[in-house]
Amino acid sequence: MGFKPKILDRYIAREVMAPFVVAIVGFVLIMLIDLIFTFTDLIINKGVPASAVLKLLVFKLPAILVLTFPVSTLFGTMMALGRLSGDNEIVALRTSGVSLLRVALPLLVLSLTISFCSYLTNEFLVPASNAVSEDIIRQMILKKPTVEIRENVFFKDKGNRYFYVRQVDPKTATMTDIMIYELTGEDLPRVTIAKRATFNNFSWDLEDGVIHNFGKDGHLEYEASFDKMQIIVTEDFLGYLGYSDDKTTQDMSSHELIKLISMLRKGGVNTRSLLVDLYMKYSIPLTCFVFALIGIPLALPSIRAGRAFGVVTCIAIVFTFYVFASISRSFGYGGIVIPAVAAFTPQATFLLLGSFLFFREALTR
């Protein structure tokens, strides 16, 4: 009987999809446990309608799904190869002349497809669903919101002012590195930058700042320094709330983030951390492919060592990768490495390691 590539591809893809879907469902349920406890309290003690809470839960799912895709891809890859190896199907294929690369091809193609779906979900679905969920929270849950200014969030008042705050200390009611981007009706906006500020109800007292006005040609036309200046924010200014129209970088599409970075650069604000987050919007989806590549060679010896070893290996890969990614991101935020390097180094490192292990396994037989 001759080798039929399409049949093999479909067969391996089916073997991967079953544990992949099971892993997604399992990880989503685990990540929802904390939310379920919180939402149950809202229904019982806060009088929030169960329908609103259920709707909120549904719109939280896209952001959770994006987090589960890489781990589920690794789990599906290792479980599928484990089953095939356990039944000696991998040995039969390789004995009949089918290379490990050919066996792995449908896995790699499928992981690339999952990476692309992860990118699309994070780029389009997550920002939209987060906006709906925050709207639900504002309208039906936060009836008496508490005052809370969030760090590294870009928000807008009911007028034409955009605000950015680098750090907030709620205990002392102080902020550092503030930028106010104000549309004044002229060709270019007015940009106010202050090193420090204190907030009290609906007023901000800015300290040690500069006001910039730009001409039609984009060049600086007017600049005035100040030691202290007070601004008033509107009473329905939602920038104080933990849930509002404010957007974190996770709530933005890459296009929105690029526009924001460009705007802040014109105001003289350091955008290093934003660039790291921007590049991570491209690097994180690639983790699905990287995990599949590194999971293939590690799954085969893990079967020979036993299934328990395979599960431990899977957990070790995930833990090591995300610790490495966290450290790399912090290096990027701190300016130790450039943003692109900080965002892509974990994926590139594990890609090289996975390629080495894969070809070593392929050449041993």
ABEGO torsion letter per residue (X at the ends): XBBBAAAAAAAAAAAAAAAAAAAAAAAAAAAAAAAAAAAAAAAAAAGBBAAAAAAAAAAAAAAAAAAAAAAAAAAAAAAAAAAAAAAGAAAAAAAAGBBAAAAAAAAAAAAAAAAAAAAAAAAAAAAAAAAAAAAAAAAAABABBBBBBBBGBBBBBABABBBBBABBBAAAGBBBGBBBBBBAGBABBBBBBBABBBBBEABBBBBGBBBBBBBAAGBBABBBBBABBBBBBBAABAAABABBABBBAAABBAAAAAAAAAAAAAAGBBAAAAAAAAAAAAAAAAAAAAAAAAAAAAAAAAAAAEAAAAAAAAAAAAAAAAAAAAAAAAAAAAGABBAAAAAAAAAAAAAAAAAAAAAAAAAAX
